Amino acid sequence: MKISYSGVWDDTMRMLRGNASLFVAIAGAFLFLPALVSSLLAPVPPSSQPDPGTQMLAYYSQNWQLLLVVAVIGFVGNLVLLILTLDEGRPTVGGAIGQAFSLLPSYFAMSVLVLLAVSLGMIALILPGLYLIGRLVLAGPVIVAEHERNPISAIRRSVVMTK
């Protein structure tokens, strides 16, 4: 099966036009607002270390709890958007939020595995990391659209689908 990029674009634009205000509200509540709050509560400290890597490590070690909460809220927001887009049962926003919490453990585990794989690929020479991003991009939608609870199976399915 060959993917038509113009067809994908047309479908995406059709979905966005029909639900733009809803998607903006959900993205604002689950993605942008938590990021804004975390930037206010955990601002980047002044650079007292000469090495930027050391400064980043200090920032993350001081603020990891807040950043983890923001990441989990973002995962829920991503899941809600995927559910509203891909679930043929057309759930309500409240129903989508409930479904998102039930899928959260699988999605979180899949995200950690993908992050590790892509990070190792980026360390290897950047190009393998970019390749892995392209191959693993559908793992999240697979969890939602195919009701896949196993993160490894979702990753495998993503690799098959992006062949």
N, C-alpha and C positions, 0 to 999 in steps of 0.2 A: 504494500500500500504506500503510495507516494503522498507526502503531505503538500498541500497547496498553501503556501505562505500567504497569498492574497486572500484565500478562503478563511484562514485562521484570523487574519487581520479584520476581515469583514464581520466574522462572527463576534470577535472581541468588541468592535465598535458598536454592533447591534446590542450586545448585552450592556455595554456602558451607557448607551443612550437611554435605554429603558430603565436603568436603575442607578443613574449617576448620583442623584442626591442621597440615596440610601448608602451607596458605597462610600461616598465622601464622609457621611456622618459616622459610619462604622470605622473607617480608616482614621478619622480624627479622634474618636474616642479610644480606640485600641492601639493605634500606632503613634500618632503625632503627639497627643496629649501626654502619655506616659514618658515619651522621650523628652518633651519639654520640661516636665516636672523633674525628671532625673538630672537634666542639665542644670536646673536651678538648685537642686539638693546636693548634687555632687559635681560642682564645677571642677574643671581641670586645674590642678594646683599649679602655682608658678613654677617655672622650670628651674629647680635647684640642682638637678642632676645634669651633667654635661651630655649624657647619652639619652637620646629620645626613647630608646627601648627600655631603659631603666625607669624613666619617667612614666611610661605607659604601664609598666609592671607595678609601680608604686600606686598609680591611680586605680588600676583594677583590683589590687589587693586591698586597698582601703574601701572600695565601693562595690565589691562583688555581690553583696546581698541585694542592694538596690538594683544593680544591673541585671541580676537574675530575675527579680520580680518584673522588671520592665520587659525582659525577653519573654517571659511566660505570658504576660499580657499581650505582647505582640504575636506570640504563637496562637493565642486564642483568637485574636483579630484576624490573622491570616486564615485560620480554620473557618471562622464565620463567613468570611468573604468567599472562600472556596465552596462551602456548603450552600450558600445562597446562589452561587453561580452554577454548581454542578449537580445538585440534588434535584432529581426530576420530580420529587414529591412537593417541591416548592414550599419549604417550611417557613414559618414566621421568623422574625428576627429572634424572638425569645426561644423558639424551637431550635434555631441554628446555634444559638449560644449554648443551649443545653447539650446539643450534639457535639459541639466543639470541646466542651469539657470532658465528654466521654472519649473522644479521640485524642485528647491531649497527651496521655502517656505514650501512645504509639508515635504521634507526631514529634514529640520531644526526643524520643530515642532515635527516630529516623534523622532528625535534624543534627543531633550530636554525631551520629555515624557519618553523615554526609560532610559535616564540618571537618571532622578528623581526616576523612579521605581527601577532601579538597585542600586542606592545609598541608598534608603530606605531599600532594601533587604540586602545590605552589612552592614548597621548600625544594622539591626536586629540580625544578627549572621553570616554573611558572606555566609553561605550555601544558604539562600534564594536568595541572590544577584547572586550567581553563577547559581542557577536554572533559574532565570529570564534572565540572559545573554543567556543561551541555548535556552530558549523559544522565545526570542525576536530577535534573530540574523537575522532572515529572513525579518524583517520589511523593511529594506532598499531595498533589492532585490524585494520585493513585489511592492514597489512604482514604480520601473523601469519596471519590467517584466509584471506586470498586470495593469500598468497605473493607479494606485490607487492614487488619490489626497488627500484623507482623511487620516491623520496620524493615527487616532484611528482605522479605518478599516484596515489599513496596519498592525497595531500591533495585532489586533484580528486575522487577516489572518495568521500572523506569529505563533501565539499560536496554531491555528488549524493545520498548516503545520508541526509543531514540536511535535505534540501529540505522 
